[in-house]
Amino acid sequence: MAAKHISQSDARWYKRRAEDAERTLKNQKSRWAEEFSPGWVNIETLCLSSAEFAAVSTARLLGHAVIVVPEDRGTNVRLYAEPLT
């Protein structure tokens, strides 16, 4: 079966629609996190290494919430990524 050809203007229209949909989805995911943050209280700010910061940033870019859970013993914490969708 031959592929259906579309005009350049149609291709640009579809590209804009896809970009708009991606932007809307990104805003929706960000809004979820922002809706809960006004009531949160910042009890501490952690200084992360470059690798740790990259892991957290990547999780957020992928649309995940990052959850910090202390270990039962010691002073370590674990960072978990939870999908928002």
Secondary structure, DSSP 8 states (H G I E B T S, - for coil): -------HHHHHHHHHHHHHHHHHHHHHHHHHHHHHGGG----------HHHHHHHHHHHHTTEEEEEEE-SSSS-EEEEEEE--
